[in-house]
């Protein structure tokens, strides 16, 4: 029993240590449910097997280096863990830094556990756990802090259980009940640990009472908020613009688009096609900007991705994948009978453009990555909207919890999410919460475009982003392409500036243009500068 308890304690410590490592720039993981637990289990198993073997084999080196070679061994164990899990470690140097952080943090954690009387290592025959009959007040305060942390931790774990269970059932009452039960059991176990110094009967009474109170105070209100959803009033589809046309593609997508032909005798044979962000739609400001390329001799196509704007909706939101958008784009090229495209991809549209380049490299003349989002989530990219005109905290309120929950479910189980909040309800909700201020810099709020009902589809955004990061890493394939490319980015773009470096490392000869005082859609505030950069690029031989 002590061995099992020791393993669980070691596993829990490794979970905390690995969670800390994820704050380092060169160590990350994907958004797999229970991902840190999976990594912690593998790391713990390797620690008690592979690490022991390596210690024996390298004993002379450990002695010669005064024990420093142990860090090399731990770094190897961490790299091996990354090789068999979804942990991403950029290099062995990051692994060494990681094990240094883990080693020093582990010392303080073990000291803390011994200080509060939960563990000691003073003899093989001694039990690993001791109790205190009368803890002091300061120790009780520490235990209270541990318990409060445990409640927050239990809530986070119950949330993951909720999302995982959504793959098995779409019945929300069942999901909420499973999550609440998981929360209560976790709090019960943590309370039992915290109350270790009490007599058995009092310990059981305290643990049960604490679990009941935490469940009543946190889990039940949250479940009630999730189960109580008043759908917003439906927003009718707007009338198509005079220039709006439709493609019925062989992929099954009905796509709304605008075609703006080149003007003059000196026209370019390959058209420009603008690819907007996941889940959004073409705006009037986009049309006003891109029509100026007609005078430069370029045909321009602006289209709403399937599920967005004036385009048709798919019955299954799980079909709004990045591959579906790539297939639609190729079907569009065949429909308009273009030899090649000039792609301008904004935000998530840049990810679509990158994957189209890989699958149809002979069908791309040039590419403009415009305020792009990450090609691959193997690093920490922080979104910072403090420099934008976005409203602080967004437009959400506690009464709008269900749509937010539905979006979280959609990343794991689109079927369950759609059964909970329909696509039409989600788009109506999004119309009242969309804040286009994030597109422009702080102080340029009056330039932000007005949202066009009901163009924004959050489901399409979530599915597009999730599938882009769960497909193959596009960077190795991009490094083999020699298609002329540039990247244009506004200074106030909320996407992490390190994303630019990711594109530079992946794409040969990429030119980067930064625009001071511009937002993520720089053509809103700096149309002349953006147009000049793009036209100069298009005319360069």
VOPATOR-516387 format. One record per residue (C-alpha): residue in three letters; x, y, z; residue number from 1. Coordinates in steps of 0.001 Angstrom, whole numbers, m for minus. Each point is the difference from the previous one (the first is absolute). Layout:
VOPATOR-516387
{'ALA'; {X; Y; Z}; NUM},
...
end
This chain:
VOPATOR-516387
{'UNK'; {0; 0; 0}; 1},
{'UNK'; {2839; 2393; 820}; 2},
{'UNK'; {1542; m674; m3416}; 3},
{'UNK'; {m3262; 863; m1733}; 4},
{'UNK'; {m334; 3141; 2095}; 5},
{'UNK'; {3588; 987; m753}; 6},
{'UNK'; {m576; m510; m3726}; 7},
{'UNK'; {m3154; 2144; 89}; 8},
{'UNK'; {1820; 2704; 1956}; 9},
{'UNK'; {2941; m81; m2434}; 10},
{'UNK'; {m2403; 108; m2941}; 11},
{'UNK'; {m1775; 3024; 1497}; 12},
{'UNK'; {3308; 1794; 574}; 13},
{'UNK'; {1056; m716; m3586}; 14},
{'UNK'; {m3345; 1385; m1183}; 15},
{'UNK'; {696; 3269; 1814}; 16},
{'UNK'; {3586; 119; m1263}; 17},
{'UNK'; {m973; m662; m3617}; 18},
{'UNK'; {m2747; 2627; 228}; 19},
{'UNK'; {2709; 2431; 1077}; 20},
{'UNK'; {2225; m1042; m2928}; 21},
{'UNK'; {m2735; 958; m2456}; 22},
{'UNK'; {624; 3627; 971}; 23},
{'UNK'; {3429; m226; m1654}; 24},
{'UNK'; {180; 1258; m3562}; 25},
{'UNK'; {1572; m3125; m1523}; 26},
{'UNK'; {m2266; m2588; 1640}; 27},
{'UNK'; {m3668; m386; m894}; 28},
{'UNK'; {m2705; m2543; m773}; 29},
{'UNK'; {m3122; m148; m2119}; 30},
{'UNK'; {m3485; 351; 1431}; 31},
{'UNK'; {m608; m3699; 578}; 32},
{'UNK'; {m2322; m668; 2927}; 33},
{'UNK'; {1866; m1218; 3094}; 34},
{'UNK'; {3172; 667; m1989}; 35},
{'UNK'; {2106; 1023; 2996}; 36},
{'UNK'; {m1147; m3081; 1910}; 37},
{'UNK'; {1007; m2235; m2902}; 38},
{'UNK'; {3431; 1638; m147}; 39},
{'UNK'; {340; m252; 3798}; 40},
{'UNK'; {m841; m3735; m15}; 41},
{'UNK'; {2529; m728; m2749}; 42},
{'UNK'; {2660; 2139; 1678}; 43},
{'UNK'; {m589; m1680; 3363}; 44},
{'UNK'; {222; m3482; m1526}; 45},
{'UNK'; {3204; 926; m1823}; 46},
{'UNK'; {1415; 1440; 3206}; 47},
{'UNK'; {m383; m3322; 1833}; 48},
{'UNK'; {1239; m2099; m2955}; 49},
{'UNK'; {2116; 1674; m2680}; 50},
{'UNK'; {1525; 2578; 2353}; 51},
{'UNK'; {1192; m2687; 2420}; 52},
{'UNK'; {1657; m1931; m2822}; 53},
{'UNK'; {1714; 3143; m1297}; 54},
{'UNK'; {1218; 842; 3498}; 55},
{'UNK'; {1630; m3408; 312}; 56},
{'UNK'; {1612; 157; m3449}; 57},
{'UNK'; {1368; 3515; 497}; 58},
{'UNK'; {1124; m330; 3615}; 59},
{'UNK'; {3674; 838; m814}; 60},
{'UNK'; {m1049; 3190; m1790}; 61},
{'UNK'; {m2236; 976; 2905}; 62},
{'UNK'; {2909; m428; 2419}; 63},
{'UNK'; {2439; 1888; m2272}; 64},
{'UNK'; {m2380; 2966; m401}; 65},
{'UNK'; {m994; 206; 3626}; 66},
{'UNK'; {m3562; m1073; m762}; 67},
{'UNK'; {m575; 2562; m2777}; 68},
{'UNK'; {m349; m2744; m2603}; 69},
{'UNK'; {m3297; m900; 1657}; 70},
{'UNK'; {m1516; 3083; m1651}; 71},
{'UNK'; {1058; m1378; m3403}; 72},
{'UNK'; {m1757; m3265; 836}; 73},
{'UNK'; {m3140; 1815; 1108}; 74},
{'UNK'; {110; 2038; m3212}; 75},
{'UNK'; {164; m3225; m2006}; 76},
{'UNK'; {m2976; m1371; 1944}; 77},
{'UNK'; {m1958; 3180; m739}; 78},
{'UNK'; {849; m233; m3718}; 79},
{'UNK'; {m1042; m3674; m39}; 80},
{'UNK'; {m3276; 989; 1652}; 81},
{'UNK'; {m543; 2607; m2719}; 82},
{'UNK'; {703; m2633; m2665}; 83},
{'UNK'; {m2876; m2238; 1130}; 84},
{'UNK'; {m2483; 2710; 1054}; 85},
{'UNK'; {m1262; 3288; m1390}; 86},
{'UNK'; {2487; 1992; 1999}; 87},
{'UNK'; {2065; 2291; m2251}; 88},
{'UNK'; {3571; 805; 1069}; 89},
{'UNK'; {1768; 2312; m2465}; 90},
{'UNK'; {3523; m1266; 722}; 91},
{'UNK'; {2096; m1902; 2509}; 92},
{'UNK'; {1043; 3334; 1531}; 93},
{'UNK'; {m3622; 716; 819}; 94},
{'UNK'; {m185; m3486; 1505}; 95},
{'UNK'; {3006; 775; 2220}; 96},
{'UNK'; {m1539; 3281; 1096}; 97},
{'UNK'; {m3238; m1857; 690}; 98},
{'UNK'; {1602; m2620; 2235}; 99},
{'UNK'; {1895; 2717; 1880}; 100},
{'UNK'; {m3320; 1736; 707}; 101},
{'UNK'; {m1623; m3304; 940}; 102},
{'UNK'; {2873; m1015; 2302}; 103},
{'UNK'; {51; 3248; 1947}; 104},
{'UNK'; {m3786; 228; 221}; 105},
{'UNK'; {m210; m3635; 1095}; 106},
{'UNK'; {2325; 739; 2955}; 107},
{'UNK'; {m2334; 2740; 1241}; 108},
{'UNK'; {m3109; m2135; m518}; 109},
{'UNK'; {1461; m2883; 1997}; 110},
{'UNK'; {1120; 2356; 2748}; 111},
{'UNK'; {m3522; 1380; 146}; 112},
{'UNK'; {m1513; m3477; 204}; 113},
{'UNK'; {2318; m941; 2851}; 114},
{'UNK'; {m684; 3309; 1725}; 115},
{'UNK'; {m3736; m617; 134}; 116},
{'UNK'; {551; m3612; 1051}; 117},
{'UNK'; {m1127; m1750; m3166}; 118},
{'UNK'; {3249; m1746; m839}; 119},
{'UNK'; {3427; m831; 1344}; 120},
{'UNK'; {2922; m2141; m1125}; 121},
{'UNK'; {1781; m957; 3184}; 122},
{'UNK'; {115; m3768; m327}; 123},
{'UNK'; {m1200; m2787; m2207}; 124},
{'UNK'; {m2198; m1548; 2708}; 125},
{'UNK'; {m1665; 3253; 949}; 126},
{'UNK'; {m3370; 797; m1564}; 127},
{'UNK'; {164; 2733; m2596}; 128},
{'UNK'; {m2860; 1936; 1580}; 129},
{'UNK'; {m241; 1338; 3536}; 130},
{'UNK'; {m2816; 1823; 1717}; 131},
{'UNK'; {m314; 2932; 2347}; 132},
{'UNK'; {m2594; m208; 2804}; 133},
{'UNK'; {m106; 3709; 731}; 134},
{'UNK'; {1176; 2125; m2926}; 135},
{'UNK'; {907; 3584; 771}; 136},
{'UNK'; {m2002; 2916; m1363}; 137},
{'UNK'; {2575; 839; m2658}; 138},
{'UNK'; {m52; m3625; m1131}; 139},
{'UNK'; {m3783; 97; m165}; 140},
{'UNK'; {250; 3074; m2231}; 141},
{'UNK'; {2384; m1889; m2285}; 142},
{'UNK'; {m2430; m2918; m107}; 143},
{'UNK'; {m2823; 2415; m843}; 144},
{'UNK'; {2075; 1383; m2862}; 145},
{'UNK'; {659; m3528; m1228}; 146},
{'UNK'; {m3701; m782; 182}; 147},
{'UNK'; {m1020; 3110; m1951}; 148},
{'UNK'; {2610; m812; m2636}; 149},
{'UNK'; {m1345; m3550; m43}; 150},
{'UNK'; {m3545; 1248; m626}; 151},
{'UNK'; {1181; 2094; m2955}; 152},
{'UNK'; {2028; m2947; m1291}; 153},
{'UNK'; {m3016; m2316; 374}; 154},
{'UNK'; {m2143; 2424; m1978}; 155},
{'UNK'; {2575; 54; m2815}; 156},
{'UNK'; {182; m3785; m64}; 157},
{'UNK'; {m3804; m307; 73}; 158},
{'UNK'; {m121; 2323; m3000}; 159},
{'UNK'; {2273; m2367; m1901}; 160},
{'UNK'; {m2194; m2934; 1032}; 161},
{'UNK'; {m3016; 1943; m1300}; 162},
{'UNK'; {1690; 562; m3380}; 163},
{'UNK'; {1228; m3583; m238}; 164},
{'UNK'; {m3469; m1374; 796}; 165},
{'UNK'; {m1468; 2125; m2816}; 166},
{'UNK'; {1532; m2547; m2391}; 167},
{'UNK'; {m2283; m2646; 1509}; 168},
{'UNK'; {m3278; 1875; 376}; 169},
{'UNK'; {m1549; 3301; m1048}; 170},
{'UNK'; {m2543; 36; 2843}; 171},
{'UNK'; {957; 3084; 2011}; 172},
{'UNK'; {m1624; m1099; 3267}; 173},
{'UNK'; {2026; m3216; m132}; 174},
{'UNK'; {3202; 1931; m761}; 175},
{'UNK'; {m602; 2462; 2817}; 176},
{'UNK'; {m747; m2851; 2417}; 177},
{'UNK'; {3188; m1873; m945}; 178},
{'UNK'; {2104; 3134; 422}; 179},
{'UNK'; {m1621; 878; 3328}; 180},
{'UNK'; {609; m3514; 1294}; 181},
{'UNK'; {3644; 161; m1097}; 182},
{'UNK'; {360; 3366; 1744}; 183},
{'UNK'; {m1542; m1308; 3219}; 184},
{'UNK'; {2241; m3083; 64}; 185},
{'UNK'; {3149; 2033; m650}; 186},
{'UNK'; {m861; 2489; 2741}; 187},
{'UNK'; {m784; m2917; 2307}; 188},
{'UNK'; {3443; m1505; m622}; 189},
{'UNK'; {1816; 3306; 451}; 190},
{'UNK'; {m1955; 728; 3173}; 191},
{'UNK'; {933; m3442; 1331}; 192},
{'UNK'; {3664; 783; m617}; 193},
{'UNK'; {m185; 3441; 1600}; 194},
{'UNK'; {m1728; m1411; 3105}; 195},
{'UNK'; {2609; m2689; 532}; 196},
{'UNK'; {755; 1113; 3545}; 197},
{'UNK'; {m3582; m555; 1217}; 198},
{'UNK'; {m1398; m3137; 1529}; 199},
{'UNK'; {m1538; m2382; m2513}; 200},
{'UNK'; {m3655; 813; 740}; 201},
{'UNK'; {593; 3770; 23}; 202},
{'UNK'; {2110; m266; m3152}; 203},
{'UNK'; {m2814; m1762; m1835}; 204},
{'UNK'; {m2550; 2546; 1261}; 205},
{'UNK'; {2181; 2944; m1042}; 206},
{'UNK'; {728; m1454; m3468}; 207},
{'UNK'; {m3638; m779; m725}; 208},
{'UNK'; {m1195; 3406; 1232}; 209},
{'UNK'; {2655; 1865; m1994}; 210},
{'UNK'; {m836; m1912; m3184}; 211},
{'UNK'; {m3752; 643; 398}; 212},
{'UNK'; {481; 3723; 678}; 213},
{'UNK'; {2411; 448; m2929}; 214},
{'UNK'; {m2377; m1831; m2312}; 215},
{'UNK'; {m2981; 2081; 1113}; 216},
{'UNK'; {1975; 3227; m186}; 217},
{'UNK'; {1782; m524; m3310}; 218},
{'UNK'; {m941; m3050; m2049}; 219},
{'UNK'; {m3781; 273; 280}; 220},
{'UNK'; {m206; 3739; m882}; 221},
{'UNK'; {2297; m600; m2966}; 222},
{'UNK'; {m2109; m2932; m1174}; 223},
{'UNK'; {m3149; 2081; 385}; 224},
{'UNK'; {1490; 2784; m2117}; 225},
{'UNK'; {961; m2540; m2676}; 226},
{'UNK'; {m3435; m1650; m44}; 227},
{'UNK'; {m1893; 3291; 1}; 228},
{'UNK'; {271; 1484; m3479}; 229},
{'UNK'; {m2400; 2478; m1561}; 230},
{'UNK'; {865; 112; m3712}; 231},
{'UNK'; {442; 3526; m1361}; 232},
{'UNK'; {m2441; 1337; m2518}; 233},
{'UNK'; {938; m1223; m3462}; 234},
{'UNK'; {1662; 2543; m2255}; 235},
{'UNK'; {m1321; m176; m3577}; 236},
{'UNK'; {2388; m445; m2897}; 237},
{'UNK'; {825; 3322; m1652}; 238},
{'UNK'; {m943; 665; m3573}; 239},
{'UNK'; {2827; m858; m2414}; 240},
{'UNK'; {1966; 2966; m1294}; 241},
{'UNK'; {m617; 1000; m3623}; 242},
{'UNK'; {3376; m1509; m925}; 243},
{'UNK'; {m568; m3266; 1886}; 244},
{'UNK'; {53; m3210; m2005}; 245},
{'UNK'; {48; m3671; 994}; 246},
{'UNK'; {2057; m3057; m849}; 247},
{'UNK'; {m1447; m3479; 547}; 248},
{'UNK'; {3256; m1878; 279}; 249},
{'UNK'; {484; m3745; m626}; 250},
{'UNK'; {1151; m256; 3650}; 251},
{'UNK'; {m3607; 695; 1031}; 252},
{'UNK'; {671; 3551; 1203}; 253},
{'UNK'; {m2158; 2921; m1096}; 254},
{'UNK'; {2325; 2999; m25}; 255},
{'UNK'; {m964; 3678; m195}; 256},
{'UNK'; {2547; 2134; m1794}; 257},
{'UNK'; {665; 3272; m1705}; 258},
{'UNK'; {1979; 201; m3251}; 259},
{'UNK'; {1616; 3310; m825}; 260},
{'UNK'; {1528; m83; m3498}; 261},
{'UNK'; {3229; 1675; m1018}; 262},
{'UNK'; {m224; 3396; m1681}; 263},
{'UNK'; {2046; 1058; m3003}; 264},
{'UNK'; {1971; m1719; m2715}; 265},
{'UNK'; {3009; m1046; 2086}; 266},
{'UNK'; {m1624; m2729; 2072}; 267},
{'UNK'; {1588; m2824; 1941}; 268},
{'UNK'; {m1114; m3495; m941}; 269},
{'UNK'; {m12; m1505; 3528}; 270},
{'UNK'; {m2625; 1390; 2405}; 271},
{'UNK'; {398; 1107; 3601}; 272},
{'UNK'; {m2108; m1918; 2498}; 273},
{'UNK'; {m426; 1205; 3580}; 274},
{'UNK'; {m392; m2635; 2740}; 275},
{'UNK'; {m1481; 1386; 3216}; 276},
{'UNK'; {482; m1288; 3561}; 277},
{'UNK'; {m1657; m3176; 1278}; 278},
{'UNK'; {m3663; 594; 748}; 279},
{'UNK'; {m162; 3570; m1289}; 280},
{'UNK'; {m1247; 1468; m3270}; 281},
{'UNK'; {876; 2582; m2606}; 282},
{'UNK'; {m634; 3528; 1281}; 283},
{'UNK'; {m936; 3143; m1911}; 284},
{'UNK'; {3390; 1400; 951}; 285},
{'UNK'; {1639; m2981; m1710}; 286},
{'UNK'; {m1936; 620; m3202}; 287},
{'UNK'; {879; 3700; 1}; 288},
{'UNK'; {3685; m784; 465}; 289},
{'UNK'; {448; m2857; m2468}; 290},
{'UNK'; {m1857; 1725; m2844}; 291},
{'UNK'; {2995; 2306; m379}; 292},
{'UNK'; {1904; m2983; m1411}; 293},
{'UNK'; {m2387; m11; m2975}; 294},
{'UNK'; {1521; 3250; m1214}; 295},
{'UNK'; {3420; m1676; 207}; 296},
{'UNK'; {m1167; m2695; m2429}; 297},
{'UNK'; {m961; m2821; 2369}; 298},
{'UNK'; {m3211; m1973; 194}; 299},
{'UNK'; {m1028; m329; 3655}; 300},
{'UNK'; {m2195; m2613; 1659}; 301},
{'UNK'; {m1308; 508; 3529}; 302},
{'UNK'; {m1963; m2921; 1404}; 303},
{'UNK'; {m1593; m1072; 3257}; 304},
{'UNK'; {1260; m3372; 1194}; 305},
{'UNK'; {m2632; m2691; 333}; 306},
{'UNK'; {m1996; 510; 3208}; 307},
{'UNK'; {694; 3741; 126}; 308},
{'UNK'; {m1497; 3213; m1330}; 309},
{'UNK'; {m2363; m570; m2899}; 310},
{'UNK'; {1336; m3464; m804}; 311},
{'UNK'; {m1918; m3164; 784}; 312},
{'UNK'; {183; m1804; 3353}; 313},
{'UNK'; {1026; m3615; 312}; 314},
{'UNK'; {m2332; m2216; 2056}; 315},
{'UNK'; {2965; m1423; 1949}; 316},
{'UNK'; {2238; 2659; 1572}; 317},
{'UNK'; {2782; m2581; 201}; 318},
{'UNK'; {428; 428; m3780}; 319},
{'UNK'; {1360; 3555; 320}; 320},
{'UNK'; {3546; m1317; m128}; 321},
{'UNK'; {3095; 1646; m1409}; 322},
{'UNK'; {185; m2795; m2608}; 323},
{'UNK'; {m3598; 725; m1076}; 324},
{'UNK'; {956; 3656; m551}; 325},
{'UNK'; {3032; m1083; m2058}; 326},
{'UNK'; {m2184; m2295; m2104}; 327},
{'UNK'; {m2535; 2791; m517}; 328},
{'UNK'; {2783; 2356; m1087}; 329},
{'UNK'; {1263; m2459; m2621}; 330},
{'UNK'; {m3587; m550; m1209}; 331},
{'UNK'; {m351; 3781; m330}; 332},
{'UNK'; {3171; 143; m2127}; 333},
{'UNK'; {m1354; m2693; m2298}; 334},
{'UNK'; {m3381; 1751; m189}; 335},
{'UNK'; {1454; 3361; m1049}; 336},
{'UNK'; {2469; m1829; m2298}; 337},
{'UNK'; {3031; 1813; 1390}; 338},
{'UNK'; {3421; m1428; m742}; 339},
{'UNK'; {1347; 1195; 3352}; 340},
{'UNK'; {m1100; 2143; 2939}; 341},
{'UNK'; {1578; 2921; 1788}; 342},
{'UNK'; {m975; m719; 3600}; 343},
{'UNK'; {m454; 2607; 2717}; 344},
{'UNK'; {m789; m1795; 3254}; 345},
{'UNK'; {m961; 1965; 3092}; 346},
{'UNK'; {421; m1512; 3526}; 347},
{'UNK'; {m1333; m3577; m219}; 348},
{'UNK'; {m274; 533; m3755}; 349},
{'UNK'; {3802; 4; m43}; 350},
{'UNK'; {m65; m3550; 1373}; 351},
{'UNK'; {m2398; m1019; m2773}; 352},
{'UNK'; {2313; 1627; m2556}; 353},
{'UNK'; {3031; m1819; 1414}; 354},
{'UNK'; {m1676; m3390; m239}; 355},
{'UNK'; {m1303; 791; m3503}; 356},
{'UNK'; {3577; 825; m1021}; 357},
{'UNK'; {1101; m3435; 1179}; 358},
{'UNK'; {m2764; m1987; m1708}; 359},
{'UNK'; {m153; 2078; m3205}; 360},
{'UNK'; {3407; 1611; m369}; 361},
{'UNK'; {m298; 238; m3781}; 362},
{'UNK'; {m3222; 1979; 371}; 363},
{'UNK'; {1436; 2880; 2011}; 364},
{'UNK'; {1805; 2976; m1514}; 365},
{'UNK'; {634; 2081; 3133}; 366},
{'UNK'; {m1194; 143; 3598}; 367},
{'UNK'; {m550; 2838; 2460}; 368},
{'UNK'; {m250; m1104; 3631}; 369},
{'UNK'; {m1973; 2839; 1524}; 370},
{'UNK'; {m65; 274; 3815}; 371},
{'UNK'; {371; m3796; 206}; 372},
{'UNK'; {m762; m2331; 2872}; 373},
{'UNK'; {2498; m2783; 933}; 374},
{'UNK'; {815; m2726; m2494}; 375},
{'UNK'; {381; m2481; 2851}; 376},
{'UNK'; {m567; 222; 3758}; 377},
{'UNK'; {3304; m1403; 1233}; 378},
{'UNK'; {915; 3216; 1806}; 379},
{'UNK'; {m1694; 2374; 2412}; 380},
{'UNK'; {m1720; 2753; m1962}; 381},
{'UNK'; {m1664; 2596; 2202}; 382},
{'UNK'; {m2914; 1994; m1378}; 383},
{'UNK'; {237; 3614; 1198}; 384},
{'UNK'; {m2975; 2269; m698}; 385},
{'UNK'; {1120; 2811; 2314}; 386},
{'UNK'; {1339; 1975; m2977}; 387},
{'UNK'; {m3232; m398; m1951}; 388},
{'UNK'; {m3349; 1769; 259}; 389},
{'UNK'; {m1718; m3160; 1257}; 390},
{'UNK'; {m2273; 497; 2978}; 391},
{'UNK'; {1658; m1171; 3252}; 392},
{'UNK'; {m1323; m3437; 916}; 393},
{'UNK'; {m1948; m243; m3224}; 394},
{'UNK'; {m3802; 66; m158}; 395},
{'UNK'; {m636; m3157; 2029}; 396},
{'UNK'; {m2131; m351; 3112}; 397},
{'UNK'; {m777; m2859; 2370}; 398},
{'UNK'; {m3349; m543; m1728}; 399},
{'UNK'; {1884; m950; m3158}; 400},
{'UNK'; {1873; m2957; 1481}; 401},
{'UNK'; {m1744; m2684; m2143}; 402},
{'UNK'; {1360; 1219; m3379}; 403},
{'UNK'; {3505; 208; 1469}; 404},
{'UNK'; {m380; m3529; 1355}; 405},
{'UNK'; {m1302; m1166; m3383}; 406},
{'UNK'; {3121; 1380; m1711}; 407},
{'UNK'; {2193; m1872; 2466}; 408},
{'UNK'; {m1940; m3187; m709}; 409},
{'UNK'; {250; 598; m3758}; 410},
{'UNK'; {3772; m377; 135}; 411},
{'UNK'; {m487; m3542; 1353}; 412},
{'UNK'; {m3420; m1114; m1206}; 413},
{'UNK'; {m1701; 2140; m2693}; 414},
{'UNK'; {m3078; m2232; 83}; 415},
{'UNK'; {m605; 605; 3698}; 416},
{'UNK'; {624; 3745; m344}; 417},
{'UNK'; {m2485; 345; m2839}; 418},
{'UNK'; {m2625; m1991; 1904}; 419},
{'UNK'; {443; 2413; 2923}; 420},
{'UNK'; {114; 3344; m1830}; 421},
{'UNK'; {m1073; m74; m3627}; 422},
{'UNK'; {1979; 1696; m2731}; 423},
{'UNK'; {m2683; 2645; m519}; 424},
{'UNK'; {m119; 744; 3750}; 425},
{'UNK'; {3777; 226; 165}; 426},
{'UNK'; {148; 2463; m2872}; 427},
{'UNK'; {m2780; 2116; 1502}; 428},
{'UNK'; {1916; 61; 3304}; 429},
{'UNK'; {3231; 924; m1777}; 430},
{'UNK'; {m1685; 2942; m1703}; 431},
{'UNK'; {m613; 1584; 3394}; 432},
{'UNK'; {3485; m669; 1369}; 433},
{'UNK'; {2308; 585; m2969}; 434},
{'UNK'; {2460; 2817; 628}; 435},
{'UNK'; {1759; 1187; m3162}; 436},
{'UNK'; {2093; 2431; 2041}; 437},
{'UNK'; {2691; m2703; 138}; 438},
{'UNK'; {707; 715; m3676}; 439},
{'UNK'; {1274; 3532; 608}; 440},
{'UNK'; {2387; 1735; 2372}; 441},
{'UNK'; {m962; 1617; 3261}; 442},
{'UNK'; {m1295; 3462; m874}; 443},
{'UNK'; {m1372; m1068; m3388}; 444},
{'UNK'; {m3273; m1361; 1314}; 445},
{'UNK'; {m1991; 2146; m2417}; 446},
{'UNK'; {1699; m1822; m2907}; 447},
{'UNK'; {m1091; m3464; 1152}; 448},
{'UNK'; {m2470; m1561; m2460}; 449},
{'UNK'; {m3527; m703; 1113}; 450},
{'UNK'; {m746; m3739; 251}; 451},
{'UNK'; {m2154; m1182; m2888}; 452},
{'UNK'; {m2811; m2258; 1158}; 453},
{'UNK'; {200; m2943; 100}; 454},
{'UNK'; {3399; m466; m1556}; 455},
{'UNK'; {1971; m1267; 2974}; 456},
{'UNK'; {m140; m3738; 751}; 457},
{'UNK'; {1956; m890; 3181}; 458},
{'UNK'; {m426; m3710; m692}; 459},
{'UNK'; {1825; 371; m3310}; 460},
{'UNK'; {2785; 1881; 1787}; 461},
{'UNK'; {473; m2654; 2686}; 462},
{'UNK'; {m104; m2966; m2391}; 463},
{'UNK'; {2333; 1747; m2434}; 464},
{'UNK'; {2565; 785; 2686}; 465},
{'UNK'; {m172; m3446; 1609}; 466},
{'UNK'; {337; m1907; m3274}; 467},
{'UNK'; {2856; 2252; m1148}; 468},
{'UNK'; {1986; m957; 3079}; 469},
{'UNK'; {m956; m3691; m73}; 470},
{'UNK'; {1020; m553; m3613}; 471},
{'UNK'; {3618; m501; m1011}; 472},
{'UNK'; {2532; 2694; 831}; 473},
{'UNK'; {181; 2022; m3266}; 474},
{'UNK'; {3441; 1517; 594}; 475},
{'UNK'; {2195; m2800; m1405}; 476},
{'UNK'; {m1957; 45; m3272}; 477},
{'UNK'; {4; 3816; m166}; 478},
{'UNK'; {3777; 58; 331}; 479},
{'UNK'; {234; m1834; m3336}; 480},
{'UNK'; {m2099; 2554; m1930}; 481},
{'UNK'; {1440; 2925; m1932}; 482},
{'UNK'; {m3239; 1897; m571}; 483},
{'UNK'; {521; 3782; 439}; 484},
{'UNK'; {m1508; 1038; 3336}; 485},
{'UNK'; {m204; 3030; 2250}; 486},
{'UNK'; {m1445; 556; 3467}; 487},
{'UNK'; {m1789; 3226; 924}; 488},
{'UNK'; {m736; 704; 3645}; 489},
{'UNK'; {m1380; 2968; 1914}; 490},
{'UNK'; {1743; 1197; 3147}; 491},
{'UNK'; {m3173; m419; 2104}; 492},
{'UNK'; {m806; m3493; m1230}; 493},
{'UNK'; {m1022; m1914; 3157}; 494},
{'UNK'; {1653; m3182; m1291}; 495},
{'UNK'; {3407; m616; 1570}; 496},
{'UNK'; {2884; 1612; m1912}; 497},
{'UNK'; {1906; m3304; 255}; 498},
{'UNK'; {m2387; m1416; m2609}; 499},
{'UNK'; {1917; 2047; m2586}; 500},
{'UNK'; {3193; m1814; 948}; 501},
{'UNK'; {m1811; m3324; m405}; 502},
{'UNK'; {m918; 904; m3588}; 503},
{'UNK'; {3514; 1256; m705}; 504},
{'UNK'; {1527; m3254; 1220}; 505},
{'UNK'; {m2429; m2081; m2052}; 506},
{'UNK'; {m154; 1844; m3335}; 507},
{'UNK'; {3116; 705; m2108}; 508},
{'UNK'; {656; 3610; m1012}; 509},
{'UNK'; {m3072; 1354; 1766}; 510},
{'UNK'; {m92; 3804; 119}; 511},
{'UNK'; {m1616; 1600; 3036}; 512},
{'UNK'; {m1621; 3440; 90}; 513},
{'UNK'; {m1000; 1566; 3316}; 514},
{'UNK'; {m2450; 2896; m6}; 515},
{'UNK'; {238; 2372; 3002}; 516},
{'UNK'; {m3331; 1190; 1343}; 517},
{'UNK'; {m2005; m2664; m1834}; 518},
{'UNK'; {m2179; m2798; 1351}; 519},
{'UNK'; {m503; m3591; m1090}; 520},
{'UNK'; {m1908; 1207; m3084}; 521},
{'UNK'; {2474; 2711; m890}; 522},
{'UNK'; {m1923; 1064; m3129}; 523},
{'UNK'; {m2718; 1482; 2213}; 524},
{'UNK'; {2270; 2759; 1311}; 525},
{'UNK'; {2890; m101; m2518}; 526},
{'UNK'; {m1532; m957; m3370}; 527},
{'UNK'; {2528; 1861; m2143}; 528},
{'UNK'; {3034; m1516; 1741}; 529},
{'UNK'; {m1392; m3554; m143}; 530},
{'UNK'; {m968; 350; m3664}; 531},
{'UNK'; {3443; 1345; m910}; 532},
{'UNK'; {1769; m2889; 1760}; 533},
{'UNK'; {m2163; m2627; m1712}; 534},
{'UNK'; {117; 1582; m3466}; 535},
{'UNK'; {3775; 433; 154}; 536},
{'UNK'; {281; m3667; 945}; 537},
{'UNK'; {m2311; m1099; m2824}; 538},
{'UNK'; {1926; 2007; m2600}; 539},
{'UNK'; {3435; m1194; 1097}; 540},
{'UNK'; {1473; m2537; m2408}; 541},
end
